[in-house]
Amino acid sequence: MKLIIGNKNYSSWSLRGWLAAKQSGVSFEEITVPMFGEAWDELKSNDGGTQPSHGKVPILWDEEAVVWDSLAILEYLADKVGRDRFWPKDPVARGMARSMVAEMHSSYQALRSEC
């Protein structure tokens, strides 16, 4: 399994994918790619169409499975190793946690634009 990410200091999406992979306990190869400049543009254009995320990170490769988007990576890994590693067992707490994750994942556009 390999996880392609950008700089964890500048890409919270990459950091989230990396945290999910670490939390899973599964062994993975971490590949950090440059996110800005000519090197990144060249990597995106030379991928031979293998990146379904159109050059965005993170991307998790697990044999034939290719999963992009940090929340999708978390859910894929939760299915693989057990949901208890990621979500509370209590249904009320789990519902709250999922709501918070969904809001953080899809909202705060103004804040994300400023950062």
C-alpha positions in Angstrom: 0.0 0.0 0.0 1.2 3.5 -0.7 0.0 6.9 0.2 0.8 9.9 -2.0 0.6 13.1 -0.2 1.8 16.7 -0.3 3.6 18.6 2.4 1.7 17.9 5.7 2.4 21.4 6.9 0.7 23.0 3.9 -1.9 20.4 2.9 -4.3 19.6 5.6 -5.9 17.1 3.2 -2.6 15.3 3.0 -2.2 15.4 6.8 -5.7 13.9 7.2 -5.0 11.1 4.8 -1.7 10.4 6.5 -3.3 10.4 10.0 -5.9 7.9 8.8 -3.2 5.6 7.4 -1.2 5.8 10.6 -4.3 5.2 12.7 -5.1 2.1 10.6 -2.0 0.4 11.7 -1.5 -0.9 8.2 2.0 -0.7 6.7 2.2 1.8 3.9 4.8 3.6 1.8 4.6 7.4 2.2 5.3 9.3 -1.0 5.5 13.0 -0.7 5.2 15.0 -3.9 6.0 18.6 -4.5 2.7 20.5 -4.7 3.8 23.7 -6.3 6.0 24.7 -9.3 7.1 23.0 -12.4 8.0 19.7 -10.8 4.4 19.2 -9.6 3.0 20.2 -13.0 5.3 17.7 -14.7 4.3 14.9 -12.4 0.6 15.6 -13.0 1.1 15.7 -16.8 3.3 12.6 -17.0 1.2 10.3 -14.9 -0.3 8.6 -17.9 -3.8 9.1 -16.7 -3.4 7.0 -13.6 -4.4 9.7 -11.2 -8.2 9.8 -11.0 -8.0 12.8 -8.7 -6.5 15.0 -11.4 -3.3 15.7 -9.6 -4.8 16.3 -6.1 -3.5 14.7 -3.0 -3.9 12.5 -1.0 -4.2 9.3 -3.0 -4.1 5.8 -1.5 -3.0 2.9 -3.7 -3.8 -0.5 -2.3 -3.1 -3.1 -5.0 -5.9 -2.4 -7.5 -7.8 0.0 -5.3 -7.1 3.6 -5.9 -8.8 5.9 -3.3 -8.5 9.7 -3.2 -10.1 12.3 -0.9 -9.1 12.2 2.7 -12.5 11.1 4.0 -12.8 8.4 1.4 -9.4 7.1 2.5 -10.5 7.1 6.1 -13.6 5.1 5.3 -11.7 2.7 3.0 -9.2 2.0 5.8 -12.0 1.7 8.4 -13.6 -1.0 6.2 -10.2 -2.7 5.9 -9.1 -2.8 9.5 -12.3 -2.3 11.5 -14.4 0.8 12.2 -13.6 0.9 15.9 -10.1 2.2 15.1 -11.7 5.4 13.7 -15.2 5.9 15.1 -16.7 5.8 18.6 -18.6 2.6 19.4 -21.5 4.5 21.0 -24.0 5.3 18.2 -24.8 8.8 19.6 -21.1 9.7 19.8 -20.4 8.1 16.4 -23.2 10.2 14.9 -21.7 13.4 16.4 -18.2 12.5 15.3 -19.4 11.8 11.7 -21.3 15.1 11.7 -18.2 17.0 12.8 -16.0 15.3 10.3 -18.5 16.0 7.4 -18.8 19.6 8.4 -15.0 20.1 8.6 -14.5 18.2 5.4 -17.0 20.1 3.3 -17.4 23.5 5.0 -15.4 26.4 6.2 -14.8 27.6 2.7 -13.9 31.1 3.8 -11.4 29.9 6.3 -9.8 27.4 3.9 -9.6 30.2 1.2 -7.7 32.4 3.7 -5.3 29.7 4.8 
